[in-house]
Amino acid sequence: LAYRGYSINISDPYSPTPAALADVVGDSVLHGFEFQLAHDTRDNYFLATEGHLIKASVEQVVGTYEYPRFNLDMRKYFHFRERADQSGRHVVSLNFRLGISGDDTPIYDNYYAGGFSTIRGFYYRGASPRAPGGVIVGGRFQMLASAEYLFPITADDMLRGVIFCDSGTVEPSIDDWTDNYRVAPGFGLRIMVPAMGPAPIALDFAFPVSTNPGDREQIFSFFVGFQR
């Protein structure tokens, strides 16, 4: 079980103001009550090499706006090659995320896509629905999928390489998702720095091959940590 609460004030929006933003100008309060189920067999939170994570949650939000919300996160890890001491593992990971939010969802609680944690190859929120004038407004439906191959470069596993393909979309509703599906393959490095603990530095280069008009592309991304 989980709870989240927000007290939000939006004022002086820029002009022209899209309807989705104009609707939430002023004060609003949200309270979210979430029930979550998870099955986690991963061998390591920061750098999983085997096992899976299946997590589903249902949330009811009340307050100024009232709407349900459903999220599903599924991850599977396979290792198929390693050294005798179980280091130097080659790992293939598959990731799928689905999110659906109710019709009364305000713009600031919509889903957004773009950036390291969702679809690499795009600016933060740069692969999200836009209102006339180019204002990013997000959407109530999200579907993301990725495949990744992680392999060692150095004998001490301090430097690893990765080849990946991210894909997905965020849309105003579930009815629109097939028209704007994004795909971005790429490659990168994972650099372990002992002083920073178990979370590595992630340097990725992604190249969108399927985009939507208005998307903002960004080849290079930087992040600290494995989890996306």
Secondary structure in CASP SS format (residue, H / E / C, confidence):
PFRMAT SS
TARGET T0000
AUTHOR 0000-0000-0000
METHOD secondary structure of the structure
MODEL  1
L C 1.00
A E 1.00
Y E 1.00
R E 1.00
G E 1.00
Y E 1.00
S E 1.00
I E 1.00
N E 1.00
I E 1.00
S C 1.00
D C 1.00
P C 1.00
Y C 1.00
S C 1.00
P C 1.00
T C 1.00
P C 1.00
A H 1.00
A H 1.00
L H 1.00
A H 1.00
D C 1.00
V C 1.00
V C 1.00
G E 1.00
D E 1.00
S E 1.00
V E 1.00
L E 1.00
H E 1.00
G E 1.00
F E 1.00
E E 1.00
F E 1.00
Q E 1.00
L E 1.00
A E 1.00
H E 1.00
D E 1.00
T C 1.00
R C 1.00
D C 1.00
N C 1.00
Y C 1.00
F C 1.00
L C 1.00
A C 1.00
T C 1.00
E C 1.00
G E 1.00
H E 1.00
L E 1.00
I E 1.00
K E 1.00
A E 1.00
S E 1.00
V E 1.00
E E 1.00
Q E 1.00
V E 1.00
V E 1.00
G E 1.00
T C 1.00
Y C 1.00
E C 1.00
Y E 1.00
P E 1.00
R E 1.00
F E 1.00
N E 1.00
L E 1.00
D E 1.00
M E 1.00
R E 1.00
K E 1.00
Y E 1.00
F E 1.00
H E 1.00
F E 1.00
R E 1.00
E C 1.00
R C 1.00
A C 1.00
D C 1.00
Q C 1.00
S C 1.00
G C 1.00
R C 1.00
H E 1.00
V E 1.00
V E 1.00
S E 1.00
L E 1.00
N E 1.00
F E 1.00
R E 1.00
L E 1.00
G E 1.00
I E 1.00
S E 1.00
G C 1.00
D C 1.00
D C 1.00
T C 1.00
P C 1.00
I H 1.00
Y H 1.00
D H 1.00
N C 1.00
Y E 1.00
Y C 1.00
A C 1.00
G C 1.00
G C 1.00
F C 1.00
S C 1.00
T C 1.00
I C 1.00
R C 1.00
G C 1.00
F E 1.00
Y C 1.00
Y C 1.00
R C 1.00
G C 1.00
A C 1.00
S C 1.00
P C 1.00
R E 1.00
A C 1.00
P C 1.00
G C 1.00
G C 1.00
V C 1.00
I E 1.00
V C 1.00
G C 1.00
G E 1.00
R C 1.00
F E 1.00
Q E 1.00
M E 1.00
L E 1.00
A E 1.00
S E 1.00
A E 1.00
E E 1.00
Y E 1.00
L E 1.00
F E 1.00
P E 1.00
I C 1.00
T C 1.00
A C 1.00
D C 1.00
D C 1.00
M C 1.00
L E 1.00
R E 1.00
G E 1.00
V E 1.00
I E 1.00
F E 1.00
C E 1.00
D E 1.00
S E 1.00
G E 1.00
T E 1.00
V E 1.00
E E 1.00
P C 1.00
S C 1.00
I H 1.00
D H 1.00
D H 1.00
W H 1.00
T H 1.00
D H 1.00
N H 1.00
Y C 1.00
R E 1.00
V E 1.00
A E 1.00
P E 1.00
G E 1.00
F E 1.00
G E 1.00
L E 1.00
R E 1.00
I E 1.00
M C 1.00
V C 1.00
P H 1.00
A H 1.00
M H 1.00
G C 1.00
P C 1.00
A C 1.00
P C 1.00
I E 1.00
A E 1.00
L E 1.00
D E 1.00
F E 1.00
A E 1.00
F C 1.00
P C 1.00
V C 1.00
S E 1.00
T C 1.00
N C 1.00
P C 1.00
G C 1.00
D C 1.00
R C 1.00
E E 1.00
Q C 1.00
I C 1.00
F E 1.00
S E 1.00
F E 1.00
F E 1.00
V E 1.00
G C 1.00
F C 1.00
Q C 1.00
R C 1.00
END
